């Protein structure tokens, strides 16, 4: 293509040669500076051979910017700057390739890929896991993953432990270890920086503390919590749902109306949604049906217990639990409701295997003893027994 002085007016009117996929107009003022036309785009480019490579070397073309977002004078200035760098012995093309490689291997980029991979695999707690990793690894997000050391990660873990957040420290350790293992599998790393950083062996004091951690609530305590859990709030409704069903917090928070079969009288939690990795059927007892009737439908969300503030999944659990514990006068954890549900079934003479099925636990031989229809009927009886008991202890 003949050379000509490139201008904004020419660039605006320039057309792709008929039948061609690419046309380049070269500038007369700066050698190697050109306007490249492709279907749907006009791009300023700089063509050069590395200094000392000779005319036998292949010409390299680098994109400078696009037209009309960058005008001719500014693009020509960029071309002159690049020509000066080439004359000084630099290779802008090789530098750009290296920059892209570093960007692709940054912690932030790899977390994006890890997030997509967990989504593809249907990982239930993907949002929680990725959100936690992004938060804790924020100081290193622009760093090449190879430059993140075990000492860097241990500093985070140790800070959480000394801050009285042992649970958060263990969550980060296990999730970060899984992420960096994935990086090794993806060939972004050769070794996991957390290799060898195992969970500390529990001391006798730790074992005693663990035994004391969590409990089944008394009927009096459960009644106080039920009364404090107002039907006028999403958290109050969710709390009553946990009391009646023994479900996990995440199962309730992510419950959608599409999982609720009112005609069949059952809530079907899909396998990908449940910790055990197997589907779990929750019969809808009359008390649970009344609770579901009290849950408003949201035009912007399919969630049964959508956040009133965002319309999305509920968050801010610590604040919500703190307020509820204060109003009820009961110091408890959400998982205590699941323990109470299981203990309550035993007290109501529900056989142990059926009580485990009610929690969604998988035990060898349970499926052989209970086919789906018979099992659901037995579960329905157990859930109704428990709902009747809750009704009796919470009735004014």
C-alpha positions as CSV (number, residue, x, y, z in Angstrom):
1,X,0.0,0.0,0.0
2,X,1.5,3.4,-1.0
3,X,2.6,5.7,1.9
4,X,0.7,8.9,2.7
5,X,0.5,11.4,5.5
6,X,-2.1,10.1,7.9
7,X,-4.6,12.5,9.2
8,X,-7.8,12.3,11.3
9,X,-9.9,13.1,8.2
10,X,-8.2,10.4,6.1
11,X,-8.6,7.9,8.9
12,X,-12.3,8.7,9.3
13,X,-12.9,8.1,5.5
14,X,-10.5,5.2,5.0
15,X,-12.2,2.0,3.7
16,X,-11.1,-1.6,3.7
17,X,-10.1,-2.8,0.2
18,X,-13.0,-4.7,-1.4
19,X,-12.6,-8.4,-0.8
20,X,-9.8,-8.0,1.7
21,X,-9.7,-8.9,5.3
22,X,-7.0,-6.4,6.1
23,X,-5.7,-3.1,4.6
24,X,-2.8,-1.1,6.0
25,X,-2.0,2.6,5.2
26,X,1.6,3.6,6.1
27,X,2.5,7.1,7.3
28,X,5.1,9.2,5.4
29,X,6.3,11.1,8.6
30,X,7.2,8.1,10.9
31,X,8.6,5.0,9.4
32,X,6.6,1.9,10.4
33,X,3.6,3.9,11.7
34,X,0.4,2.8,10.1
35,X,-3.4,2.6,10.2
36,X,-4.7,-1.0,10.0
37,X,-8.2,-1.6,8.8
38,X,-10.1,-4.8,9.5
39,X,-13.8,-5.5,9.4
40,X,-15.3,-3.4,12.1
41,X,-12.1,-1.8,13.4
42,X,-9.4,0.8,12.7
43,X,-6.2,0.4,14.6
44,X,-3.0,2.4,14.9
45,X,0.1,0.1,14.6
46,X,3.8,0.3,14.6
47,X,5.9,-2.1,12.5
48,X,9.6,-2.7,13.3
49,X,12.5,-5.1,13.3
50,X,14.5,-5.4,16.5
51,X,17.7,-3.3,16.5
52,X,20.6,-5.2,14.9
53,X,18.4,-8.0,13.6
54,X,18.9,-7.0,9.9
55,X,16.4,-6.9,7.1
56,X,16.2,-10.7,7.0
57,X,14.4,-10.6,10.3
58,X,10.6,-10.8,10.4
59,X,8.8,-7.6,10.8
60,X,6.9,-7.2,14.0
61,X,3.6,-5.3,14.2
62,X,2.3,-4.0,17.5
63,X,-1.0,-2.3,18.2
64,X,-0.7,1.2,19.6
65,X,-4.3,2.2,20.0
66,X,-7.6,2.5,18.1
67,X,-9.2,5.2,16.0
68,X,-11.2,7.3,16.7
69,X,-10.6,7.0,20.5
70,X,-7.0,8.1,19.9
71,X,-6.4,10.8,17.2
72,X,-3.6,10.8,14.7
73,X,-1.2,13.2,16.4
74,X,-1.3,11.2,19.7
75,X,-0.9,7.9,17.9
76,X,2.1,9.3,15.9
77,X,3.7,10.4,19.2
78,X,3.3,6.9,20.5
79,X,4.9,5.5,17.4
80,X,7.9,7.9,17.7
81,X,8.4,6.8,21.4
82,X,8.3,3.1,20.4
83,X,10.8,3.8,17.5
84,X,13.1,5.4,20.1
85,X,12.9,2.3,22.3
86,X,13.7,0.0,19.4
87,X,16.7,2.1,18.5
88,X,17.9,1.8,22.1
89,X,17.9,-2.0,21.8
90,X,14.5,-2.8,23.4
91,X,12.0,-5.2,21.9
92,X,8.5,-3.9,22.7
93,X,6.8,-7.0,21.2
94,X,8.7,-9.3,23.5
95,X,8.0,-7.0,26.5
96,X,4.3,-7.1,25.7
97,X,4.3,-10.9,25.5
98,X,6.0,-11.1,28.9
99,X,3.6,-8.6,30.4
100,X,0.6,-10.6,29.2
101,X,2.2,-13.7,30.6
102,X,2.6,-12.0,34.0
103,X,-1.0,-10.7,33.9
104,X,-2.3,-14.2,33.1
105,X,-0.3,-15.7,36.0
106,X,-1.3,-13.0,38.5
107,X,-3.2,-14.1,41.6
108,X,-6.2,-12.1,40.5
109,X,-6.3,-13.7,37.0
110,X,-5.9,-17.2,38.4
111,X,-8.7,-16.6,40.9
112,X,-10.9,-15.6,38.0
113,X,-10.1,-18.9,36.3
114,X,-10.5,-20.8,39.5
115,X,-13.9,-19.2,40.0
116,X,-15.0,-20.2,36.5
117,X,-13.7,-23.7,37.0
118,X,-15.7,-24.1,40.3
119,X,-18.7,-22.7,38.6
120,X,-18.4,-25.2,35.7
121,X,-18.1,-28.1,38.3
122,X,-21.2,-26.9,40.1
123,X,-19.3,-26.2,43.4
124,X,-22.0,-25.3,46.0
125,X,-20.0,-22.8,48.1
126,X,-18.2,-21.2,45.2
127,X,-19.3,-17.6,46.0
128,X,-18.2,-18.0,49.6
129,X,-14.9,-19.6,48.8
130,X,-13.9,-17.2,46.1
131,X,-15.1,-14.2,48.0
132,X,-13.0,-15.2,51.0
133,X,-9.9,-15.9,48.9
134,X,-10.2,-12.5,47.1
135,X,-10.5,-10.7,50.4
136,X,-7.6,-12.4,52.1
137,X,-5.3,-12.4,49.1
138,X,-6.1,-8.8,48.1
139,X,-2.5,-7.6,48.9
140,X,-1.1,-10.1,46.4
141,X,-3.7,-9.8,43.6
142,X,-1.3,-8.2,41.1
143,X,1.6,-10.4,42.1
144,X,2.8,-13.3,39.9
145,X,1.5,-16.4,41.7
146,X,5.0,-17.8,41.7
147,X,6.1,-14.8,43.9
148,X,3.6,-15.7,46.7
149,X,5.5,-17.6,49.4
150,X,4.4,-19.8,52.1
151,X,5.6,-17.2,54.6
152,X,3.2,-14.6,53.0
153,X,0.3,-17.0,53.5
154,X,1.3,-18.0,57.0
155,X,1.4,-14.3,58.0
156,X,-2.3,-14.2,57.1
157,X,-3.1,-17.4,58.9
158,X,-1.2,-16.3,62.0
159,X,-2.8,-12.9,62.1
160,X,-6.3,-14.6,62.1
161,X,-5.3,-17.0,64.8
162,X,-3.9,-14.3,67.1
163,X,-6.9,-12.2,66.5
164,X,-9.1,-14.9,68.0
165,X,-10.4,-16.1,64.6
166,X,-9.2,-19.7,64.6
167,X,-12.1,-20.9,62.4
168,X,-11.4,-18.2,59.8
169,X,-7.7,-19.1,59.9
170,X,-8.5,-22.8,59.2
171,X,-11.0,-21.9,56.5
172,X,-8.4,-19.8,54.7
173,X,-5.7,-22.4,55.1
174,X,-7.8,-25.2,53.6
175,X,-9.3,-23.0,50.8
176,X,-6.0,-21.4,49.9
177,X,-4.3,-24.8,49.8
178,X,-7.0,-26.0,47.4
179,X,-6.6,-23.0,45.2
180,X,-2.8,-23.3,45.0
181,X,-3.2,-27.0,44.3
182,X,-5.4,-26.1,41.4
183,X,-2.7,-23.7,40.2
184,X,-0.2,-26.5,40.2
185,X,-2.6,-28.7,38.2
186,X,-3.1,-25.8,35.8
187,X,0.7,-25.5,35.3
188,X,0.8,-22.0,36.7
189,X,2.9,-23.2,39.7
190,X,5.4,-26.0,40.2
191,X,4.8,-26.5,43.9
192,X,2.1,-25.5,46.4
193,X,3.4,-22.7,48.7
194,X,1.3,-24.2,51.5
195,X,2.8,-27.7,51.1
196,X,3.6,-28.8,54.6
197,X,1.5,-26.2,56.3
198,X,-0.9,-28.7,57.9
199,X,-3.6,-28.1,60.5
200,X,-2.0,-28.1,63.9
201,X,-2.6,-31.2,65.9
202,X,-5.3,-30.7,68.5
203,X,-4.2,-30.4,72.1
204,X,-6.2,-31.9,75.0
205,X,-7.6,-28.4,75.7
206,X,-8.6,-28.2,72.0
207,X,-10.4,-31.5,72.2
208,X,-12.3,-30.5,75.4
209,X,-13.2,-27.2,73.8
210,X,-14.5,-28.9,70.7
211,X,-16.6,-31.3,72.8
212,X,-18.1,-28.3,74.6
213,X,-18.7,-26.4,71.3
214,X,-22.2,-26.7,70.0
215,X,-25.2,-28.1,71.8
216,X,-28.8,-29.2,71.6
217,X,-31.1,-26.4,72.9
218,X,-33.7,-27.0,75.6
219,X,-37.4,-26.6,74.8
220,X,-37.5,-23.4,76.7
221,X,-34.5,-21.9,74.8
222,X,-36.0,-23.1,71.4
223,X,-39.3,-21.4,72.3
224,X,-37.6,-18.1,73.1
225,X,-35.7,-18.2,69.8
226,X,-38.9,-19.0,67.9
227,X,-40.8,-16.1,69.4
228,X,-37.8,-13.7,68.7
229,X,-37.6,-14.9,65.1
230,X,-40.2,-12.5,63.7
231,X,-42.2,-13.5,60.6
232,X,-41.9,-9.9,59.4
233,X,-38.1,-10.3,58.6
234,X,-36.4,-12.6,56.1
235,X,-33.9,-13.7,58.8
236,X,-36.7,-14.5,61.2
237,X,-38.5,-16.6,58.6
238,X,-35.2,-18.4,57.7
239,X,-34.6,-19.1,61.4
240,X,-38.0,-20.7,61.8
241,X,-37.3,-22.7,58.7
242,X,-34.1,-24.0,60.2
243,X,-35.9,-25.0,63.4
244,X,-38.6,-26.9,61.5
245,X,-36.3,-28.7,59.0
246,X,-32.8,-29.1,60.6
247,X,-31.3,-27.8,57.3
248,X,-27.9,-26.2,57.1
249,X,-27.6,-22.4,56.9
250,X,-26.4,-22.5,53.4
251,X,-29.2,-24.7,52.2
252,X,-31.8,-22.3,53.6
253,X,-30.0,-19.2,52.4
254,X,-29.8,-20.6,48.9
255,X,-33.3,-22.1,48.8
256,X,-35.2,-21.1,45.7
257,X,-38.9,-21.4,44.9
258,X,-38.1,-23.7,42.0
259,X,-37.0,-26.3,44.7
260,X,-40.4,-26.1,46.5
261,X,-43.0,-28.5,45.2
262,X,-46.1,-27.4,47.0
263,X,-48.3,-29.8,45.1
264,X,-46.1,-32.8,46.0
265,X,-45.7,-31.4,49.5
266,X,-41.9,-31.6,49.4
267,X,-38.8,-29.4,49.1
268,X,-36.2,-31.0,46.8
269,X,-32.7,-29.9,47.5
270,X,-30.5,-30.9,44.5
271,X,-27.3,-32.9,44.9
272,X,-25.1,-30.1,43.8
273,X,-26.7,-27.9,46.6
274,X,-26.2,-30.2,49.5
275,X,-22.9,-30.8,51.4
276,X,-23.3,-34.6,51.2
277,X,-23.4,-34.3,47.4
278,X,-26.7,-36.2,47.2
279,X,-30.3,-35.0,46.8
280,X,-32.3,-34.4,50.0
281,X,-36.1,-34.3,50.2
282,X,-37.6,-32.2,53.0
283,X,-41.4,-33.0,53.5
284,X,-43.5,-29.9,54.0
285,X,-45.4,-30.4,57.2
286,X,-48.4,-28.2,57.8
287,X,-46.4,-25.8,60.1
288,X,-43.8,-25.5,57.4
289,X,-46.5,-24.9,54.8
290,X,-47.8,-22.0,56.9
291,X,-44.2,-20.6,57.1
292,X,-43.8,-20.8,53.3
293,X,-47.1,-18.9,52.9
294,X,-45.6,-16.1,55.0
295,X,-42.6,-15.8,52.7
296,X,-43.2,-13.0,50.1
297,X,-42.4,-13.6,46.4
298,X,-39.8,-11.2,45.0
299,X,-40.0,-10.0,41.4
300,X,-36.2,-9.7,41.3
301,X,-35.2,-12.9,43.0
302,X,-36.2,-16.6,43.1
303,X,-34.8,-16.9,46.6
304,X,-37.2,-17.9,49.3
305,X,-35.3,-16.0,52.0
306,X,-33.9,-13.1,49.9
307,X,-32.2,-10.2,51.7
308,X,-34.6,-7.4,52.1
309,X,-31.8,-4.9,51.4
310,X,-30.2,-6.4,48.3
311,X,-32.7,-8.9,47.0
312,X,-29.8,-11.4,46.8
313,X,-28.5,-14.0,49.2
314,X,-28.6,-13.1,52.9
315,X,-25.3,-11.9,54.5
316,X,-24.1,-10.3,57.6
317,X,-24.8,-13.4,59.7
318,X,-22.7,-12.2,62.8
319,X,-24.8,-9.0,63.1
320,X,-28.1,-10.9,62.6
321,X,-27.2,-13.6,65.1
322,X,-26.0,-11.0,67.6
323,X,-29.3,-9.1,67.5
324,X,-31.3,-12.3,67.7
325,X,-29.4,-13.7,70.6
326,X,-29.8,-10.4,72.4
327,X,-33.6,-10.3,71.8
328,X,-34.2,-13.9,72.7
329,X,-31.8,-14.0,75.6
330,X,-30.3,-17.3,74.3
331,X,-26.6,-17.6,73.4
332,X,-26.5,-20.1,70.5
333,X,-25.1,-20.9,67.1
334,X,-27.2,-21.6,64.0
335,X,-25.8,-25.1,63.8
336,X,-27.2,-25.7,67.3
337,X,-30.7,-25.7,65.6
338,X,-29.6,-28.6,63.5
339,X,-28.3,-30.5,66.6
340,X,-31.6,-29.7,68.4
341,X,-33.6,-31.1,65.4
342,X,-31.7,-34.3,65.5
343,X,-31.8,-34.7,69.3
344,X,-35.5,-33.8,69.2
345,X,-36.3,-36.6,66.7
346,X,-34.6,-39.1,69.0
347,X,-36.6,-37.9,72.0
348,X,-39.7,-38.4,69.9
349,X,-38.7,-42.0,69.3
350,X,-37.8,-41.6,65.7
351,X,-35.4,-44.4,64.8
352,X,-31.8,-43.4,64.4
353,X,-31.5,-44.3,60.7
354,X,-34.6,-42.3,59.8
355,X,-33.4,-39.3,61.8
356,X,-30.1,-39.4,59.9
357,X,-32.1,-39.4,56.6
358,X,-34.1,-36.4,57.9
359,X,-30.7,-34.6,58.1
360,X,-29.8,-35.7,54.6
361,X,-26.9,-37.8,55.9
362,X,-25.8,-40.8,53.8
363,X,-25.4,-44.1,55.6
364,X,-24.6,-47.4,54.1
365,X,-27.7,-49.5,53.6
366,X,-30.2,-46.7,54.2
367,X,-31.3,-46.5,50.6
368,X,-31.8,-50.3,50.6
369,X,-34.1,-50.0,53.6
370,X,-36.1,-47.1,52.4
371,X,-37.1,-46.7,48.7
372,X,-38.0,-43.2,47.7
373,X,-41.8,-43.5,48.3
374,X,-41.6,-45.4,51.5
375,X,-38.7,-43.3,52.8
376,X,-40.6,-40.0,52.0
377,X,-43.7,-41.2,53.8
378,X,-41.6,-42.2,56.9
379,X,-39.8,-38.9,56.7
380,X,-43.1,-37.0,56.4
381,X,-44.3,-38.6,59.7
382,X,-41.0,-37.7,61.4
383,X,-41.1,-34.1,60.2
384,X,-44.8,-33.7,61.3
385,X,-44.0,-35.1,64.7
386,X,-41.2,-32.6,65.2
387,X,-43.4,-29.7,63.8
388,X,-46.2,-30.6,66.3
389,X,-43.6,-30.6,69.1
390,X,-42.3,-27.2,68.1
391,X,-45.9,-26.0,67.9
392,X,-46.7,-27.3,71.4
393,X,-43.7,-25.6,73.1
394,X,-44.1,-22.3,71.2
395,X,-47.9,-22.0,71.6
396,X,-48.7,-18.9,73.8
